[in-house]
Amino acid sequence: MHIPVLLQETINYLDPKENENFIDATLGQAGHSQEILKRNGPSGKILGIEQDKKILKITTNILKDLGYEKRIILINDNFVNLKEIVKKENFTKVKGIIMDLGVSSWHFEESNRGFTFLKDEPLIMTLDERKNPNAKEIINSWSQKDLERIFIDFGQERFSKRIAENIVLKRKIQPIETTFELIEIIKKSVPRSYEKGRINPATRIFMALRIAVNEELKNLENALPQSIDILEKGGKLIVISFHSLEDRIVKNIFKTQQKQGIVKILTKKPVEAGSEELKINQRSRSAKLRVIQKII
Ligand SMILES: C[S@@+](CC[C@H](N)C(=O)[O-])C[C@H]1O[C@@H](n2cnc3c(N)ncnc32)[C@H](O)[C@@H]1O
């Protein structure tokens, strides 16, 4: 089931009012958007961007059933193209933008694309299924050095070298096609004691692969300055990130833009989920929310 992360905090910061326009750059199942739509009627709009065609179809139906179809423009694209999309749609007077990064619970639970190491699924991991290469192609064709590099850079995994070595050895015998096949290799590459640690040894490798497949960090770096440009004076940008690499990018870009006198940082420290939310939503454990307000 989908529970939007840091929903109340997001709404408190955005503070949507009648007839105001917002952008949801990571629409997902529209958890955050629905709360905005409850508040920005009768003619306020949302431009909702989602790169995954399948989840967008599900969400389109949900929004139709709720009677919101006239006030939400749905776009199947990557937020890296934000400025272009906004221009094409002639979407103006943007009061707030939300970016709730990463994948949604639907991807883990229902997509069957190998996002989770808890189920045996094909290794795909693309959010936009038109995208190449997917996880299977990366695992089976990238050089040992390149695999090691993404495991280190995006997964900060201590045993990256051994894991990359064993992947290359295994794929010489037969292609690695599923999540469980990859997990088997990871388990064999790390010490037993490591396996009993706080997090599953596959966690970092799966995260690194997903980041590489979807170019998540590069897209975020490109999209943040675009978002700030698009906001009208006084408008707010809210970013919810789920790992330290993303959060660092957000923090640094916000600081640079504040130094240039373009924005004001409203969250000195990132906002995290409170104890009530932590109890009901696993995903909220690693969530960090940062907000800026455009001042020029
Ligand atoms: C954490 S979920 C968002 C959940 C949403 N806020 C909700 O409450 O339902 C992130 C969503 O953004 C999409 N997404 C991730 N990166 C994207 C990008 N670069 N461009 C467009 N959509 C993206 C994912 O496919 C996923 O559905």
The ligand as an ORCA input file, in Angstrom:
! r2SCAN-3c Opt
* xyz 0 1
  C       8.770      8.325     -4.312
  S       7.755      8.203     -5.704
  C       6.673      9.563     -5.568
  C       5.479      9.272     -4.754
  C       4.456     10.383     -4.784
  N       4.933     11.589     -4.158
  C       3.207      9.906     -4.110
  O       2.928     10.337     -2.980
  O       2.504      9.084     -4.677
  C       8.752      8.748     -6.999
  C       8.101      8.677     -8.352
  O       8.792      9.538     -9.225
  C       9.088      8.901    -10.426
  N      10.366      9.453    -10.865
  C      11.592      9.211    -10.335
  N      12.518      9.911    -10.993
  C      11.882     10.605    -11.955
  C      12.305     11.522    -12.970
  N      13.599     11.796    -13.129
  N      11.374     12.068    -13.769
  C      10.058     11.771    -13.613
  N       9.595     10.896    -12.702
  C      10.489     10.323    -11.872
  C       9.162      7.420    -10.083
  O       8.826      6.638    -11.215
  C       8.146      7.297     -8.977
  O       6.883      6.951     -9.450
*
